[in-house]
Each structure stands twice: as C-alpha cells, then as structure tokens.
Amino acid sequence: MFKHPRIGNAIGTLGRLLVAAALFAGGCSIAKAGAPASMKDIQDLERAERTWADSLRSGDTRRLATIIDAEFTFIGPDGEFEKRDAYLAGYEALPKTGVVVERIDMDQVAYRVLGDIGIVTGHVVARVKVQGAPVVENVRFTRVYRRTAGGGGGWQMVAGQGTRIAQGG
C-alpha cells in the first residue's frame, strides 16, 4: 500500500477526503435543537459546507483554509489525530499521492445550529482511485463549526471526525 511521508496511508487520507467532501446535499434533512435557529442560520451553515466541498473537489486548499479555524482538530476513520496545518497539507498532497475522486454520494445529512455552534452529521459513500486502484469508502461523519465574530453568516470549522462503516454494516 502506498504511504506518503507527510500524510501516511493514502486510503487513511481518503477517509479524511470523504469526511471533508460533504455536500451533495440535495434532500438533506434539517434538524434543529436547543435555542431556535433561523433558516438563515441553517443556510449560512450549508454555505460553509458548500465552500468546503467545492474547495476539495477543485483542489483549492487556500479556499478550504478560509473556513478552517486556527484551533481545528480532526480524527480520521483510522483514529489519526490532526491539527489544522497537517489537515490542510494532507489535502494539498492528495493529487501528488495519486488519489482521484470519481464519485461521492451523501445521505442522512442533518444540520443543527445551537447558538453559535453548528453541527453537521451524515453518511457518505465515495468511489475513488488510489494510484489507479478502485476504492470504495463508507463513512459516517460529524463536523462542528463556530459562528465567526461580526455576524455576516460566517462559520469556521473547529472539529471533524469520520468513522468508517464496516463492510456489510
């Protein structure tokens, strides 16, 4: 199996991609809990998700960095812990590691806004090629955002986690 010196196992990195590439959200459910969230809150959080997904699909790590908080942490499907800089470097390195995303299907996506915290949960199945070999990843994810100061609908991702679903599960 291919290993990249900075990001390790390419398939582990793929899990990070799956968690990150999180919006093909047609038909997403909206779940609100706690303090009432306005539709604008939900729409702004969805916009942050689209920014994230679009930047990953296009390989625009600079754009991705605009929504990743300085204190961001991520736990990948293999239990790997990363901080912001390592996370962004991993995405920047994907093309160099031979990872090509062919298709990403999302379902069971829910958005919640609790005051100044936004939570996104869902399920993703991705079909990718890692150095030409087809790989299917099946992952459940959680991402947590905080509303940025000054309003304007800004959200910064502060945490993410992906859990690989066992085959047949």
Phi, psi and omega in degrees: 000141182289135174235131176264137185300330181266325187248358174076216184300125182296327179287326174298319176296324177301319177302320177297320178298318181297316179296322185283326187276064201258029173214099160229064203266029174301132179080017179293144173274154177243119178246127178241136179220163178069218179301137183299134176257143176278162175300327178298319177303311181297315180298320179294321177293319176299322179297319177299319178297318178297319177301315180299307183296315181298320181292327178289316179298323183272353181074023183268083183295328178297317178294318177303317182300335182291341180246004179262118183296151179301332181263012184304139172226152181220138172242116184278173181301338178264010179084005180288137180256133178223148170262176187310306186298318179292322179299310180295320178297323178298317178291322179298328182276349184308309181300326180288339180267000178082022177268122179236122178276122178263322183199142176227124178243127181246145170207175179054033181277129179231140178245132175228141174237122180239092184066243181260016179244133175245136181235131178237127176233156178176191183228139179223140170240124181239140174248118184227170170240133176245108185051044176086346181269130180290138178222136174246127178245135181236110191224141166260145185223157170224133174230141182238131179243156168240144178288136181280154179296149176091000177069213180077009176078018181277142177226141176241132178283126182252339181201152175210154177207139176235141179236119178291135178269128181300145179304133182084001184258000000 
